[in-house]
Amino acid sequence: MSEEWCARCRSHVGDYKSLASLAFTGLDGNLYGNSDSTNFPVTVEFAKSAIAAFSGASPSSLTLNGEKFIVLQKNDECLIGKCGRKTLFVYPCKSSCIFGLSVDTDESMNATNGNAACAMLSEEYKKLGY
């Protein structure tokens, strides 16, 4: 994991307040960076299983850090899973994959804006060749 990519992830989380955490991996699952690996421990194994969902049947759920995210949506552009107040976003790009997490609070429902943030980041990184 690169400190440059971790700093980039933290910067994006600062820019997009609806995101609680953000991680980037390669399409092979190797971790580039993570804004908060303690609370959002995206592992190579987890990344590989999530990325594999885009080339096969949609899983009914993904388990991250002991939490089971029920898959609500999967298409060519993204996979969205929900676990209580948390929403997981997976956006594959050209050579990388974006993993985002939003957490709804009593004051703010962040899932819609978190999804929009990950979609914008996906488009931006695709244009850059990632």
N, C-alpha and C positions, 0 to 999 in steps of 0.2 A: 504494500500500500504506500502510495506516495504522499508526502506531506503537502506537496503542491495541489494534488487533487483533493485532499482533505480540506485545505484552505478554500479551494474553489467551492466545495460542497457547503461549507459553513457560510461562505459569502452568498450563495444562492438562497440558503435558508434565511439569511438576514434580509435579502431582497424580497422574498416571497413569504410573508408572515403566516400564510395559511399552511406552510409546510413545517412540520416539527423536526423532520430528519430527511436526509437525502444521501444516497450513495450511487456511485458509478462503478460499473464492472465492464469487463470485456465480454463479448458474446460467448467466450469460453468459460465465463464465470469468475475469472480472476479479478480480484478487487482492486480498483484504481484508487478510490478514496471514499470516505464516509464522514459526514458531519458529526456523527455521534455514535461511535461503534459500541458504546456501552448500552445505550437504550435502543439502538437499531442495529443489532448484530447480524448484518447480511454476511453470510458465509459463502464460500465457493460452492458448497453443496446446495445451499438454498438457491443461490443465483442460477446454477445449472438447472435445477428443477423448474424454476419459474420461467427461464428462457426456453426450455424444452417444450413448455406448454404452447408456444407459438407454432410449433411444427407438428403438433399432434392433437389428440383430443384434449379438451379443456378439463383440467382437474376440478373437482368440486370444492377443494380447499387447498390452501398452502399454510404450512405451519412455520412461524418465525418466532424464535425466542420463547417457545412453549405456547404461543398464542395461535389459535386456528382462525385463519382469515377465510371466510366463505367467498368463493369467487362469484361476483355479481355480474361481471361483464368480461368478455374476452373477444377481441377481434384482431385484425392484423396490426393495428396501431398500439393497442394497450391491453393490459389485464388489470382489473380493479377488484380488490378483495376487501371485505369488511369484517371487523372483529369488535363488537361493542361500539365504542366511540372512535375507534381507530379505522382509518382507511389506508390501504396499501395500493400504490400505483406502480406498475411495471411498464416501462416504455422502451422497447428495443429500438436502437438507432442503426446506423450503417455498420459500425464495428464495436459499438459499446451498448450498454443498457443502463437506463436510469431507473432507480428504485426510490420512490418517495413515500413519505408517511405523513398523514395529517391526523390531528386529534381534535374532535369536536369538543367544545366546552359549553357550559350553560350560557355563556355570552355570545358564542360564535360557532356557527356550523361551517367547518373548514373544508369539508370533502369536495364540494364543487370547485372552490377556488384552488385547492390543492391539485386537483385533476387538471385544471386549466394551466397552472404553473408548470406541472410536469410536461404537459403537451407543448407549451411554449419552449421549454428547455429542450425537448426532443427535437423540435423543428430547428432550433438554433444549432444544436450539436450536429444534426444531419447535414446542415449547410456547411459546417466546418469539416465535414468528412468523418466525424466520429460516429 
